[in-house]
Amino acid sequence: PLTITVDAKGLLYLQETVIEVSALVPRLIAITDSNPEARIYVRGDKSIAYGQVMEVMGALNSAGFKKVALISELPK
């Protein structure tokens, strides 16, 4: 599966590579070969605004990706 991360500074990563939100969907379409069933995980740092994660989720949804899930970390 592919992993998208929004870090504490608000930077967006696709796997380990920094990417702009505007380039995210075209890059995912290229990587997945336009497969709407590709599994994508989204992880957001707990210190960022919830809206930043929702912006990413919305972009993925609008692009037609159906298997998008949030990654959560249990409290220690």
Secondary structure, 3 states (H helix, E strand, C coil): CEEEEECCCCCEEECCEECCHHHHHHHHHHHHCCCCCCEEEEEECCCCCHHHHHHHHHHHHHCCCCEEEECCCCCC
